[in-house]
């Protein structure tokens, strides 16, 4: 039986909740400002990446230019693929669905959007539960679903998932984007 969008969303929600909770619990002294579910252009099951101000300072080595270059780079984060023990098992659900690039263009686009909606729904649910904080604390972290190289859509998803004050720096980092 092919997993539905609701099945994917529930699986991503459960796995991401466990992975992000582990991250926050394991690094309680870190001020996380970025938490992303990242998936390639095929929209396979996601991986987690995150940045904290402490991790960024260490990675940048005191260089402001390095910090700006690294700030939103999921791949350069020391927390890239954190929580794989939770996220890897759900990829079989994504694999059980039709593969994006094996479908006609329209069907492939529909499948791609379904998968991303499932991930966004999961992140929105985690946010609604307060996993990313509340009040002022919530304004200090950007929760996003990213596809590398797709900045305009990444920013649009970030804007939909976050309060404007939380997403402002993320949005500004990518400059004016065609909307």
Chimera marker file (.cmm) of the C-alpha trace (Angstrom):
<marker_set name="trace">
<marker id="1" x="0.000" y="0.000" z="0.000" r="1" g="1" b="0" radius="0.5"/>
<marker id="2" x="1.356" y="3.405" z="-0.994" r="1" g="1" b="0" radius="0.5"/>
<marker id="3" x="1.823" y="5.780" z="1.945" r="1" g="1" b="0" radius="0.5"/>
<marker id="4" x="-0.425" y="8.835" z="1.765" r="1" g="1" b="0" radius="0.5"/>
<marker id="5" x="0.586" y="12.451" z="2.279" r="1" g="1" b="0" radius="0.5"/>
<marker id="6" x="-0.854" y="12.162" z="5.801" r="1" g="1" b="0" radius="0.5"/>
<marker id="7" x="1.271" y="9.048" z="6.408" r="1" g="1" b="0" radius="0.5"/>
<marker id="8" x="4.419" y="10.898" z="5.289" r="1" g="1" b="0" radius="0.5"/>
<marker id="9" x="3.562" y="13.939" z="7.378" r="1" g="1" b="0" radius="0.5"/>
<marker id="10" x="2.971" y="11.862" z="10.509" r="1" g="1" b="0" radius="0.5"/>
<marker id="11" x="6.199" y="9.917" z="10.022" r="1" g="1" b="0" radius="0.5"/>
<marker id="12" x="8.227" y="13.096" z="9.436" r="1" g="1" b="0" radius="0.5"/>
<marker id="13" x="6.576" y="14.721" z="12.450" r="1" g="1" b="0" radius="0.5"/>
<marker id="14" x="7.427" y="11.820" z="14.762" r="1" g="1" b="0" radius="0.5"/>
<marker id="15" x="10.990" y="11.414" z="13.484" r="1" g="1" b="0" radius="0.5"/>
<marker id="16" x="11.792" y="15.138" z="13.378" r="1" g="1" b="0" radius="0.5"/>
<marker id="17" x="10.299" y="15.641" z="16.828" r="1" g="1" b="0" radius="0.5"/>
<marker id="18" x="12.554" y="12.938" z="18.247" r="1" g="1" b="0" radius="0.5"/>
<marker id="19" x="15.666" y="14.200" z="16.404" r="1" g="1" b="0" radius="0.5"/>
<marker id="20" x="15.159" y="17.880" z="17.256" r="1" g="1" b="0" radius="0.5"/>
<marker id="21" x="14.266" y="17.094" z="20.875" r="1" g="1" b="0" radius="0.5"/>
<marker id="22" x="17.461" y="15.029" z="21.162" r="1" g="1" b="0" radius="0.5"/>
<marker id="23" x="19.477" y="17.903" z="19.673" r="1" g="1" b="0" radius="0.5"/>
<marker id="24" x="18.077" y="20.480" z="22.079" r="1" g="1" b="0" radius="0.5"/>
<marker id="25" x="18.475" y="18.107" z="25.026" r="1" g="1" b="0" radius="0.5"/>
<marker id="26" x="22.058" y="17.136" z="24.114" r="1" g="1" b="0" radius="0.5"/>
<marker id="27" x="23.138" y="20.768" z="23.598" r="1" g="1" b="0" radius="0.5"/>
<marker id="28" x="21.181" y="22.745" z="26.218" r="1" g="1" b="0" radius="0.5"/>
<marker id="29" x="23.848" y="25.470" z="26.335" r="1" g="1" b="0" radius="0.5"/>
<marker id="30" x="23.512" y="26.219" z="22.595" r="1" g="1" b="0" radius="0.5"/>
<marker id="31" x="21.351" y="29.005" z="21.220" r="1" g="1" b="0" radius="0.5"/>
<marker id="32" x="19.935" y="27.396" z="18.086" r="1" g="1" b="0" radius="0.5"/>
<marker id="33" x="18.830" y="29.863" z="15.422" r="1" g="1" b="0" radius="0.5"/>
<marker id="34" x="18.298" y="27.536" z="12.421" r="1" g="1" b="0" radius="0.5"/>
<marker id="35" x="16.588" y="24.172" z="12.217" r="1" g="1" b="0" radius="0.5"/>
<marker id="36" x="16.009" y="22.676" z="8.768" r="1" g="1" b="0" radius="0.5"/>
<marker id="37" x="14.642" y="19.545" z="7.240" r="1" g="1" b="0" radius="0.5"/>
<marker id="38" x="16.673" y="19.198" z="4.056" r="1" g="1" b="0" radius="0.5"/>
<marker id="39" x="15.767" y="17.104" z="1.047" r="1" g="1" b="0" radius="0.5"/>
<marker id="40" x="17.315" y="16.908" z="-2.430" r="1" g="1" b="0" radius="0.5"/>
<marker id="41" x="15.474" y="17.781" z="-5.636" r="1" g="1" b="0" radius="0.5"/>
<marker id="42" x="14.003" y="14.288" z="-5.726" r="1" g="1" b="0" radius="0.5"/>
<marker id="43" x="12.238" y="15.060" z="-2.412" r="1" g="1" b="0" radius="0.5"/>
<marker id="44" x="13.482" y="11.928" z="-0.692" r="1" g="1" b="0" radius="0.5"/>
<marker id="45" x="12.938" y="11.613" z="3.035" r="1" g="1" b="0" radius="0.5"/>
<marker id="46" x="14.590" y="14.542" z="4.812" r="1" g="1" b="0" radius="0.5"/>
<marker id="47" x="17.680" y="14.962" z="6.942" r="1" g="1" b="0" radius="0.5"/>
<marker id="48" x="18.015" y="17.409" z="9.800" r="1" g="1" b="0" radius="0.5"/>
<marker id="49" x="20.506" y="20.245" z="9.942" r="1" g="1" b="0" radius="0.5"/>
<marker id="50" x="20.808" y="23.022" z="12.503" r="1" g="1" b="0" radius="0.5"/>
<marker id="51" x="23.054" y="25.861" z="13.560" r="1" g="1" b="0" radius="0.5"/>
<marker id="52" x="23.593" y="27.507" z="16.914" r="1" g="1" b="0" radius="0.5"/>
<marker id="53" x="25.411" y="30.742" z="17.587" r="1" g="1" b="0" radius="0.5"/>
<marker id="54" x="28.053" y="28.762" z="19.489" r="1" g="1" b="0" radius="0.5"/>
<marker id="55" x="28.614" y="26.279" z="16.646" r="1" g="1" b="0" radius="0.5"/>
<marker id="56" x="28.781" y="29.114" z="14.112" r="1" g="1" b="0" radius="0.5"/>
<marker id="57" x="31.377" y="31.003" z="16.171" r="1" g="1" b="0" radius="0.5"/>
<marker id="58" x="33.516" y="27.893" z="16.458" r="1" g="1" b="0" radius="0.5"/>
<marker id="59" x="33.212" y="27.050" z="12.749" r="1" g="1" b="0" radius="0.5"/>
<marker id="60" x="33.900" y="30.620" z="11.640" r="1" g="1" b="0" radius="0.5"/>
<marker id="61" x="37.052" y="30.846" z="13.721" r="1" g="1" b="0" radius="0.5"/>
<marker id="62" x="36.463" y="34.489" z="14.611" r="1" g="1" b="0" radius="0.5"/>
<marker id="63" x="36.065" y="35.607" z="11.001" r="1" g="1" b="0" radius="0.5"/>
<marker id="64" x="32.919" y="37.658" z="10.304" r="1" g="1" b="0" radius="0.5"/>
<marker id="65" x="33.196" y="36.799" z="6.605" r="1" g="1" b="0" radius="0.5"/>
<marker id="66" x="33.345" y="33.080" z="7.395" r="1" g="1" b="0" radius="0.5"/>
<marker id="67" x="30.366" y="33.416" z="9.724" r="1" g="1" b="0" radius="0.5"/>
<marker id="68" x="28.280" y="35.089" z="7.013" r="1" g="1" b="0" radius="0.5"/>
<marker id="69" x="29.253" y="32.405" z="4.514" r="1" g="1" b="0" radius="0.5"/>
<marker id="70" x="28.374" y="29.569" z="6.909" r="1" g="1" b="0" radius="0.5"/>
<marker id="71" x="25.345" y="31.037" z="8.709" r="1" g="1" b="0" radius="0.5"/>
<marker id="72" x="22.654" y="29.321" z="6.606" r="1" g="1" b="0" radius="0.5"/>
<marker id="73" x="24.696" y="26.469" z="5.099" r="1" g="1" b="0" radius="0.5"/>
<marker id="74" x="22.993" y="23.246" z="6.102" r="1" g="1" b="0" radius="0.5"/>
<marker id="75" x="25.889" y="21.189" z="4.693" r="1" g="1" b="0" radius="0.5"/>
<marker id="76" x="28.612" y="22.966" z="6.671" r="1" g="1" b="0" radius="0.5"/>
<marker id="77" x="26.875" y="22.684" z="10.004" r="1" g="1" b="0" radius="0.5"/>
<marker id="78" x="28.370" y="20.352" z="12.609" r="1" g="1" b="0" radius="0.5"/>
<marker id="79" x="24.751" y="19.294" z="13.188" r="1" g="1" b="0" radius="0.5"/>
<marker id="80" x="24.162" y="18.284" z="9.552" r="1" g="1" b="0" radius="0.5"/>
<marker id="81" x="22.395" y="14.913" z="9.501" r="1" g="1" b="0" radius="0.5"/>
<marker id="82" x="21.929" y="15.008" z="13.279" r="1" g="1" b="0" radius="0.5"/>
<marker id="83" x="19.345" y="12.499" z="14.475" r="1" g="1" b="0" radius="0.5"/>
<marker id="84" x="19.701" y="10.074" z="11.582" r="1" g="1" b="0" radius="0.5"/>
<marker id="85" x="18.653" y="7.195" z="13.836" r="1" g="1" b="0" radius="0.5"/>
<marker id="86" x="15.210" y="8.787" z="13.864" r="1" g="1" b="0" radius="0.5"/>
<marker id="87" x="15.014" y="10.060" z="10.289" r="1" g="1" b="0" radius="0.5"/>
<marker id="88" x="16.657" y="7.259" z="8.290" r="1" g="1" b="0" radius="0.5"/>
<marker id="89" x="13.893" y="4.715" z="8.997" r="1" g="1" b="0" radius="0.5"/>
<marker id="90" x="11.155" y="6.911" z="7.529" r="1" g="1" b="0" radius="0.5"/>
<marker id="91" x="12.861" y="7.132" z="4.146" r="1" g="1" b="0" radius="0.5"/>
<marker id="92" x="11.356" y="3.767" z="3.225" r="1" g="1" b="0" radius="0.5"/>
<marker id="93" x="7.937" y="5.462" z="3.225" r="1" g="1" b="0" radius="0.5"/>
<marker id="94" x="9.178" y="8.000" z="0.683" r="1" g="1" b="0" radius="0.5"/>
<marker id="95" x="10.741" y="5.173" z="-1.339" r="1" g="1" b="0" radius="0.5"/>
<marker id="96" x="7.385" y="3.367" z="-1.374" r="1" g="1" b="0" radius="0.5"/>
<marker id="97" x="5.798" y="6.261" z="-3.281" r="1" g="1" b="0" radius="0.5"/>
<marker id="98" x="6.251" y="6.924" z="-7.011" r="1" g="1" b="0" radius="0.5"/>
<marker id="99" x="9.671" y="8.462" z="-7.638" r="1" g="1" b="0" radius="0.5"/>
<marker id="100" x="9.556" y="12.096" z="-8.758" r="1" g="1" b="0" radius="0.5"/>
<marker id="101" x="11.817" y="11.768" z="-11.808" r="1" g="1" b="0" radius="0.5"/>
<marker id="102" x="10.208" y="8.551" z="-13.020" r="1" g="1" b="0" radius="0.5"/>
<marker id="103" x="6.860" y="10.303" z="-13.549" r="1" g="1" b="0" radius="0.5"/>
<marker id="104" x="5.644" y="12.611" z="-16.300" r="1" g="1" b="0" radius="0.5"/>
<marker id="105" x="6.501" y="16.263" z="-15.692" r="1" g="1" b="0" radius="0.5"/>
<marker id="106" x="3.085" y="17.163" z="-14.259" r="1" g="1" b="0" radius="0.5"/>
<marker id="107" x="2.821" y="14.009" z="-12.148" r="1" g="1" b="0" radius="0.5"/>
<marker id="108" x="6.406" y="14.443" z="-10.946" r="1" g="1" b="0" radius="0.5"/>
<marker id="109" x="5.715" y="18.044" z="-9.911" r="1" g="1" b="0" radius="0.5"/>
<marker id="110" x="2.568" y="16.914" z="-8.044" r="1" g="1" b="0" radius="0.5"/>
<marker id="111" x="4.526" y="14.192" z="-6.236" r="1" g="1" b="0" radius="0.5"/>
<marker id="112" x="7.326" y="16.624" z="-5.383" r="1" g="1" b="0" radius="0.5"/>
<marker id="113" x="4.853" y="19.142" z="-3.946" r="1" g="1" b="0" radius="0.5"/>
<marker id="114" x="3.044" y="16.420" z="-1.965" r="1" g="1" b="0" radius="0.5"/>
<marker id="115" x="6.309" y="15.368" z="-0.323" r="1" g="1" b="0" radius="0.5"/>
<marker id="116" x="7.305" y="18.934" z="0.530" r="1" g="1" b="0" radius="0.5"/>
<marker id="117" x="3.815" y="19.683" z="1.895" r="1" g="1" b="0" radius="0.5"/>
<marker id="118" x="4.129" y="16.645" z="4.169" r="1" g="1" b="0" radius="0.5"/>
<marker id="119" x="7.435" y="17.980" z="5.528" r="1" g="1" b="0" radius="0.5"/>
<marker id="120" x="6.100" y="21.526" z="5.948" r="1" g="1" b="0" radius="0.5"/>
<marker id="121" x="3.004" y="20.205" z="7.709" r="1" g="1" b="0" radius="0.5"/>
<marker id="122" x="5.210" y="18.251" z="10.104" r="1" g="1" b="0" radius="0.5"/>
<marker id="123" x="7.365" y="21.316" z="10.881" r="1" g="1" b="0" radius="0.5"/>
<marker id="124" x="4.263" y="23.499" z="11.355" r="1" g="1" b="0" radius="0.5"/>
<marker id="125" x="2.884" y="20.941" z="13.789" r="1" g="1" b="0" radius="0.5"/>
<marker id="126" x="6.153" y="20.913" z="15.751" r="1" g="1" b="0" radius="0.5"/>
<marker id="127" x="6.058" y="24.695" z="15.863" r="1" g="1" b="0" radius="0.5"/>
<marker id="128" x="2.434" y="24.711" z="17.039" r="1" g="1" b="0" radius="0.5"/>
<marker id="129" x="3.464" y="22.399" z="19.885" r="1" g="1" b="0" radius="0.5"/>
<marker id="130" x="6.146" y="24.877" z="20.929" r="1" g="1" b="0" radius="0.5"/>
<marker id="131" x="9.191" y="22.775" z="20.028" r="1" g="1" b="0" radius="0.5"/>
<marker id="132" x="10.912" y="25.870" z="18.625" r="1" g="1" b="0" radius="0.5"/>
<marker id="133" x="9.955" y="27.951" z="21.643" r="1" g="1" b="0" radius="0.5"/>
<marker id="134" x="7.341" y="30.569" z="22.301" r="1" g="1" b="0" radius="0.5"/>
<marker id="135" x="7.266" y="34.306" z="22.758" r="1" g="1" b="0" radius="0.5"/>
<marker id="136" x="10.658" y="35.974" z="22.365" r="1" g="1" b="0" radius="0.5"/>
<marker id="137" x="12.442" y="32.619" z="22.240" r="1" g="1" b="0" radius="0.5"/>
<marker id="138" x="10.407" y="31.602" z="19.172" r="1" g="1" b="0" radius="0.5"/>
<marker id="139" x="11.564" y="34.721" z="17.349" r="1" g="1" b="0" radius="0.5"/>
<marker id="140" x="15.196" y="33.611" z="17.564" r="1" g="1" b="0" radius="0.5"/>
<marker id="141" x="14.929" y="30.404" z="15.496" r="1" g="1" b="0" radius="0.5"/>
<marker id="142" x="14.071" y="29.775" z="11.859" r="1" g="1" b="0" radius="0.5"/>
<marker id="143" x="12.355" y="26.464" z="11.128" r="1" g="1" b="0" radius="0.5"/>
<marker id="144" x="12.432" y="25.577" z="7.450" r="1" g="1" b="0" radius="0.5"/>
<marker id="145" x="12.131" y="22.836" z="4.851" r="1" g="1" b="0" radius="0.5"/>
<marker id="146" x="14.938" y="23.295" z="2.325" r="1" g="1" b="0" radius="0.5"/>
<marker id="147" x="15.801" y="21.993" z="-1.091" r="1" g="1" b="0" radius="0.5"/>
<marker id="148" x="19.425" y="22.915" z="-1.907" r="1" g="1" b="0" radius="0.5"/>
<marker id="149" x="19.655" y="25.456" z="-4.712" r="1" g="1" b="0" radius="0.5"/>
<marker id="150" x="15.980" y="26.446" z="-4.510" r="1" g="1" b="0" radius="0.5"/>
<marker id="151" x="16.370" y="29.675" z="-2.521" r="1" g="1" b="0" radius="0.5"/>
<marker id="152" x="13.136" y="31.385" z="-3.616" r="1" g="1" b="0" radius="0.5"/>
<marker id="153" x="10.961" y="28.436" z="-2.614" r="1" g="1" b="0" radius="0.5"/>
<marker id="154" x="13.010" y="27.852" z="0.553" r="1" g="1" b="0" radius="0.5"/>
<marker id="155" x="12.390" y="31.458" z="1.587" r="1" g="1" b="0" radius="0.5"/>
<marker id="156" x="8.683" y="31.154" z="0.751" r="1" g="1" b="0" radius="0.5"/>
<marker id="157" x="8.406" y="28.035" z="2.927" r="1" g="1" b="0" radius="0.5"/>
<marker id="158" x="10.369" y="29.744" z="5.704" r="1" g="1" b="0" radius="0.5"/>
<marker id="159" x="8.039" y="32.747" z="5.565" r="1" g="1" b="0" radius="0.5"/>
<marker id="160" x="5.012" y="30.450" z="5.789" r="1" g="1" b="0" radius="0.5"/>
<marker id="161" x="6.446" y="28.521" z="8.756" r="1" g="1" b="0" radius="0.5"/>
<marker id="162" x="7.834" y="31.347" z="10.891" r="1" g="1" b="0" radius="0.5"/>
<marker id="163" x="6.823" y="34.641" z="12.463" r="1" g="1" b="0" radius="0.5"/>
<marker id="164" x="8.146" y="37.561" z="10.354" r="1" g="1" b="0" radius="0.5"/>
<marker id="165" x="10.707" y="38.579" z="12.992" r="1" g="1" b="0" radius="0.5"/>
<marker id="166" x="12.095" y="35.038" z="13.131" r="1" g="1" b="0" radius="0.5"/>
<marker id="167" x="12.570" y="34.726" z="9.387" r="1" g="1" b="0" radius="0.5"/>
<marker id="168" x="13.838" y="38.246" z="8.631" r="1" g="1" b="0" radius="0.5"/>
<marker id="169" x="17.582" y="37.468" z="8.728" r="1" g="1" b="0" radius="0.5"/>
<marker id="170" x="17.124" y="34.240" z="6.743" r="1" g="1" b="0" radius="0.5"/>
<marker id="171" x="15.102" y="36.079" z="4.112" r="1" g="1" b="0" radius="0.5"/>
<marker id="172" x="17.605" y="38.958" z="3.940" r="1" g="1" b="0" radius="0.5"/>
<marker id="173" x="20.534" y="36.556" z="3.482" r="1" g="1" b="0" radius="0.5"/>
<marker id="174" x="19.276" y="35.509" z="0.084" r="1" g="1" b="0" radius="0.5"/>
<marker id="175" x="18.730" y="39.058" z="-1.174" r="1" g="1" b="0" radius="0.5"/>
<marker id="176" x="15.810" y="40.089" z="-3.310" r="1" g="1" b="0" radius="0.5"/>
<marker id="177" x="14.272" y="37.015" z="-4.850" r="1" g="1" b="0" radius="0.5"/>
<marker id="178" x="11.785" y="36.881" z="-7.696" r="1" g="1" b="0" radius="0.5"/>
<marker id="179" x="8.414" y="36.131" z="-6.200" r="1" g="1" b="0" radius="0.5"/>
<link id1="1" id2="2" r="1" g="1" b="0" radius="0.2"/>
<link id1="2" id2="3" r="1" g="1" b="0" radius="0.2"/>
<link id1="3" id2="4" r="1" g="1" b="0" radius="0.2"/>
<link id1="4" id2="5" r="1" g="1" b="0" radius="0.2"/>
<link id1="5" id2="6" r="1" g="1" b="0" radius="0.2"/>
<link id1="6" id2="7" r="1" g="1" b="0" radius="0.2"/>
<link id1="7" id2="8" r="1" g="1" b="0" radius="0.2"/>
<link id1="8" id2="9" r="1" g="1" b="0" radius="0.2"/>
<link id1="9" id2="10" r="1" g="1" b="0" radius="0.2"/>
<link id1="10" id2="11" r="1" g="1" b="0" radius="0.2"/>
<link id1="11" id2="12" r="1" g="1" b="0" radius="0.2"/>
<link id1="12" id2="13" r="1" g="1" b="0" radius="0.2"/>
<link id1="13" id2="14" r="1" g="1" b="0" radius="0.2"/>
<link id1="14" id2="15" r="1" g="1" b="0" radius="0.2"/>
<link id1="15" id2="16" r="1" g="1" b="0" radius="0.2"/>
<link id1="16" id2="17" r="1" g="1" b="0" radius="0.2"/>
<link id1="17" id2="18" r="1" g="1" b="0" radius="0.2"/>
<link id1="18" id2="19" r="1" g="1" b="0" radius="0.2"/>
<link id1="19" id2="20" r="1" g="1" b="0" radius="0.2"/>
<link id1="20" id2="21" r="1" g="1" b="0" radius="0.2"/>
<link id1="21" id2="22" r="1" g="1" b="0" radius="0.2"/>
<link id1="22" id2="23" r="1" g="1" b="0" radius="0.2"/>
<link id1="23" id2="24" r="1" g="1" b="0" radius="0.2"/>
<link id1="24" id2="25" r="1" g="1" b="0" radius="0.2"/>
<link id1="25" id2="26" r="1" g="1" b="0" radius="0.2"/>
<link id1="26" id2="27" r="1" g="1" b="0" radius="0.2"/>
<link id1="27" id2="28" r="1" g="1" b="0" radius="0.2"/>
<link id1="28" id2="29" r="1" g="1" b="0" radius="0.2"/>
<link id1="29" id2="30" r="1" g="1" b="0" radius="0.2"/>
<link id1="30" id2="31" r="1" g="1" b="0" radius="0.2"/>
<link id1="31" id2="32" r="1" g="1" b="0" radius="0.2"/>
<link id1="32" id2="33" r="1" g="1" b="0" radius="0.2"/>
<link id1="33" id2="34" r="1" g="1" b="0" radius="0.2"/>
<link id1="34" id2="35" r="1" g="1" b="0" radius="0.2"/>
<link id1="35" id2="36" r="1" g="1" b="0" radius="0.2"/>
<link id1="36" id2="37" r="1" g="1" b="0" radius="0.2"/>
<link id1="37" id2="38" r="1" g="1" b="0" radius="0.2"/>
<link id1="38" id2="39" r="1" g="1" b="0" radius="0.2"/>
<link id1="39" id2="40" r="1" g="1" b="0" radius="0.2"/>
<link id1="40" id2="41" r="1" g="1" b="0" radius="0.2"/>
<link id1="41" id2="42" r="1" g="1" b="0" radius="0.2"/>
<link id1="42" id2="43" r="1" g="1" b="0" radius="0.2"/>
<link id1="43" id2="44" r="1" g="1" b="0" radius="0.2"/>
<link id1="44" id2="45" r="1" g="1" b="0" radius="0.2"/>
<link id1="45" id2="46" r="1" g="1" b="0" radius="0.2"/>
<link id1="46" id2="47" r="1" g="1" b="0" radius="0.2"/>
<link id1="47" id2="48" r="1" g="1" b="0" radius="0.2"/>
<link id1="48" id2="49" r="1" g="1" b="0" radius="0.2"/>
<link id1="49" id2="50" r="1" g="1" b="0" radius="0.2"/>
<link id1="50" id2="51" r="1" g="1" b="0" radius="0.2"/>
<link id1="51" id2="52" r="1" g="1" b="0" radius="0.2"/>
<link id1="52" id2="53" r="1" g="1" b="0" radius="0.2"/>
<link id1="53" id2="54" r="1" g="1" b="0" radius="0.2"/>
<link id1="54" id2="55" r="1" g="1" b="0" radius="0.2"/>
<link id1="55" id2="56" r="1" g="1" b="0" radius="0.2"/>
<link id1="56" id2="57" r="1" g="1" b="0" radius="0.2"/>
<link id1="57" id2="58" r="1" g="1" b="0" radius="0.2"/>
<link id1="58" id2="59" r="1" g="1" b="0" radius="0.2"/>
<link id1="59" id2="60" r="1" g="1" b="0" radius="0.2"/>
<link id1="60" id2="61" r="1" g="1" b="0" radius="0.2"/>
<link id1="61" id2="62" r="1" g="1" b="0" radius="0.2"/>
<link id1="62" id2="63" r="1" g="1" b="0" radius="0.2"/>
<link id1="63" id2="64" r="1" g="1" b="0" radius="0.2"/>
<link id1="64" id2="65" r="1" g="1" b="0" radius="0.2"/>
<link id1="65" id2="66" r="1" g="1" b="0" radius="0.2"/>
<link id1="66" id2="67" r="1" g="1" b="0" radius="0.2"/>
<link id1="67" id2="68" r="1" g="1" b="0" radius="0.2"/>
<link id1="68" id2="69" r="1" g="1" b="0" radius="0.2"/>
<link id1="69" id2="70" r="1" g="1" b="0" radius="0.2"/>
<link id1="70" id2="71" r="1" g="1" b="0" radius="0.2"/>
<link id1="71" id2="72" r="1" g="1" b="0" radius="0.2"/>
<link id1="72" id2="73" r="1" g="1" b="0" radius="0.2"/>
<link id1="73" id2="74" r="1" g="1" b="0" radius="0.2"/>
<link id1="74" id2="75" r="1" g="1" b="0" radius="0.2"/>
<link id1="75" id2="76" r="1" g="1" b="0" radius="0.2"/>
<link id1="76" id2="77" r="1" g="1" b="0" radius="0.2"/>
<link id1="77" id2="78" r="1" g="1" b="0" radius="0.2"/>
<link id1="78" id2="79" r="1" g="1" b="0" radius="0.2"/>
<link id1="79" id2="80" r="1" g="1" b="0" radius="0.2"/>
<link id1="80" id2="81" r="1" g="1" b="0" radius="0.2"/>
<link id1="81" id2="82" r="1" g="1" b="0" radius="0.2"/>
<link id1="82" id2="83" r="1" g="1" b="0" radius="0.2"/>
<link id1="83" id2="84" r="1" g="1" b="0" radius="0.2"/>
<link id1="84" id2="85" r="1" g="1" b="0" radius="0.2"/>
<link id1="85" id2="86" r="1" g="1" b="0" radius="0.2"/>
<link id1="86" id2="87" r="1" g="1" b="0" radius="0.2"/>
<link id1="87" id2="88" r="1" g="1" b="0" radius="0.2"/>
<link id1="88" id2="89" r="1" g="1" b="0" radius="0.2"/>
<link id1="89" id2="90" r="1" g="1" b="0" radius="0.2"/>
<link id1="90" id2="91" r="1" g="1" b="0" radius="0.2"/>
<link id1="91" id2="92" r="1" g="1" b="0" radius="0.2"/>
<link id1="92" id2="93" r="1" g="1" b="0" radius="0.2"/>
<link id1="93" id2="94" r="1" g="1" b="0" radius="0.2"/>
<link id1="94" id2="95" r="1" g="1" b="0" radius="0.2"/>
<link id1="95" id2="96" r="1" g="1" b="0" radius="0.2"/>
<link id1="96" id2="97" r="1" g="1" b="0" radius="0.2"/>
<link id1="97" id2="98" r="1" g="1" b="0" radius="0.2"/>
<link id1="98" id2="99" r="1" g="1" b="0" radius="0.2"/>
<link id1="99" id2="100" r="1" g="1" b="0" radius="0.2"/>
<link id1="100" id2="101" r="1" g="1" b="0" radius="0.2"/>
<link id1="101" id2="102" r="1" g="1" b="0" radius="0.2"/>
<link id1="102" id2="103" r="1" g="1" b="0" radius="0.2"/>
<link id1="103" id2="104" r="1" g="1" b="0" radius="0.2"/>
<link id1="104" id2="105" r="1" g="1" b="0" radius="0.2"/>
<link id1="105" id2="106" r="1" g="1" b="0" radius="0.2"/>
<link id1="106" id2="107" r="1" g="1" b="0" radius="0.2"/>
<link id1="107" id2="108" r="1" g="1" b="0" radius="0.2"/>
<link id1="108" id2="109" r="1" g="1" b="0" radius="0.2"/>
<link id1="109" id2="110" r="1" g="1" b="0" radius="0.2"/>
<link id1="110" id2="111" r="1" g="1" b="0" radius="0.2"/>
<link id1="111" id2="112" r="1" g="1" b="0" radius="0.2"/>
<link id1="112" id2="113" r="1" g="1" b="0" radius="0.2"/>
<link id1="113" id2="114" r="1" g="1" b="0" radius="0.2"/>
<link id1="114" id2="115" r="1" g="1" b="0" radius="0.2"/>
<link id1="115" id2="116" r="1" g="1" b="0" radius="0.2"/>
<link id1="116" id2="117" r="1" g="1" b="0" radius="0.2"/>
<link id1="117" id2="118" r="1" g="1" b="0" radius="0.2"/>
<link id1="118" id2="119" r="1" g="1" b="0" radius="0.2"/>
<link id1="119" id2="120" r="1" g="1" b="0" radius="0.2"/>
<link id1="120" id2="121" r="1" g="1" b="0" radius="0.2"/>
<link id1="121" id2="122" r="1" g="1" b="0" radius="0.2"/>
<link id1="122" id2="123" r="1" g="1" b="0" radius="0.2"/>
<link id1="123" id2="124" r="1" g="1" b="0" radius="0.2"/>
<link id1="124" id2="125" r="1" g="1" b="0" radius="0.2"/>
<link id1="125" id2="126" r="1" g="1" b="0" radius="0.2"/>
<link id1="126" id2="127" r="1" g="1" b="0" radius="0.2"/>
<link id1="127" id2="128" r="1" g="1" b="0" radius="0.2"/>
<link id1="128" id2="129" r="1" g="1" b="0" radius="0.2"/>
<link id1="129" id2="130" r="1" g="1" b="0" radius="0.2"/>
<link id1="130" id2="131" r="1" g="1" b="0" radius="0.2"/>
<link id1="131" id2="132" r="1" g="1" b="0" radius="0.2"/>
<link id1="132" id2="133" r="1" g="1" b="0" radius="0.2"/>
<link id1="133" id2="134" r="1" g="1" b="0" radius="0.2"/>
<link id1="134" id2="135" r="1" g="1" b="0" radius="0.2"/>
<link id1="135" id2="136" r="1" g="1" b="0" radius="0.2"/>
<link id1="136" id2="137" r="1" g="1" b="0" radius="0.2"/>
<link id1="137" id2="138" r="1" g="1" b="0" radius="0.2"/>
<link id1="138" id2="139" r="1" g="1" b="0" radius="0.2"/>
<link id1="139" id2="140" r="1" g="1" b="0" radius="0.2"/>
<link id1="140" id2="141" r="1" g="1" b="0" radius="0.2"/>
<link id1="141" id2="142" r="1" g="1" b="0" radius="0.2"/>
<link id1="142" id2="143" r="1" g="1" b="0" radius="0.2"/>
<link id1="143" id2="144" r="1" g="1" b="0" radius="0.2"/>
<link id1="144" id2="145" r="1" g="1" b="0" radius="0.2"/>
<link id1="145" id2="146" r="1" g="1" b="0" radius="0.2"/>
<link id1="146" id2="147" r="1" g="1" b="0" radius="0.2"/>
<link id1="147" id2="148" r="1" g="1" b="0" radius="0.2"/>
<link id1="148" id2="149" r="1" g="1" b="0" radius="0.2"/>
<link id1="149" id2="150" r="1" g="1" b="0" radius="0.2"/>
<link id1="150" id2="151" r="1" g="1" b="0" radius="0.2"/>
<link id1="151" id2="152" r="1" g="1" b="0" radius="0.2"/>
<link id1="152" id2="153" r="1" g="1" b="0" radius="0.2"/>
<link id1="153" id2="154" r="1" g="1" b="0" radius="0.2"/>
<link id1="154" id2="155" r="1" g="1" b="0" radius="0.2"/>
<link id1="155" id2="156" r="1" g="1" b="0" radius="0.2"/>
<link id1="156" id2="157" r="1" g="1" b="0" radius="0.2"/>
<link id1="157" id2="158" r="1" g="1" b="0" radius="0.2"/>
<link id1="158" id2="159" r="1" g="1" b="0" radius="0.2"/>
<link id1="159" id2="160" r="1" g="1" b="0" radius="0.2"/>
<link id1="160" id2="161" r="1" g="1" b="0" radius="0.2"/>
<link id1="161" id2="162" r="1" g="1" b="0" radius="0.2"/>
<link id1="162" id2="163" r="1" g="1" b="0" radius="0.2"/>
<link id1="163" id2="164" r="1" g="1" b="0" radius="0.2"/>
<link id1="164" id2="165" r="1" g="1" b="0" radius="0.2"/>
<link id1="165" id2="166" r="1" g="1" b="0" radius="0.2"/>
<link id1="166" id2="167" r="1" g="1" b="0" radius="0.2"/>
<link id1="167" id2="168" r="1" g="1" b="0" radius="0.2"/>
<link id1="168" id2="169" r="1" g="1" b="0" radius="0.2"/>
<link id1="169" id2="170" r="1" g="1" b="0" radius="0.2"/>
<link id1="170" id2="171" r="1" g="1" b="0" radius="0.2"/>
<link id1="171" id2="172" r="1" g="1" b="0" radius="0.2"/>
<link id1="172" id2="173" r="1" g="1" b="0" radius="0.2"/>
<link id1="173" id2="174" r="1" g="1" b="0" radius="0.2"/>
<link id1="174" id2="175" r="1" g="1" b="0" radius="0.2"/>
<link id1="175" id2="176" r="1" g="1" b="0" radius="0.2"/>
<link id1="176" id2="177" r="1" g="1" b="0" radius="0.2"/>
<link id1="177" id2="178" r="1" g="1" b="0" radius="0.2"/>
<link id1="178" id2="179" r="1" g="1" b="0" radius="0.2"/>
</marker_set>
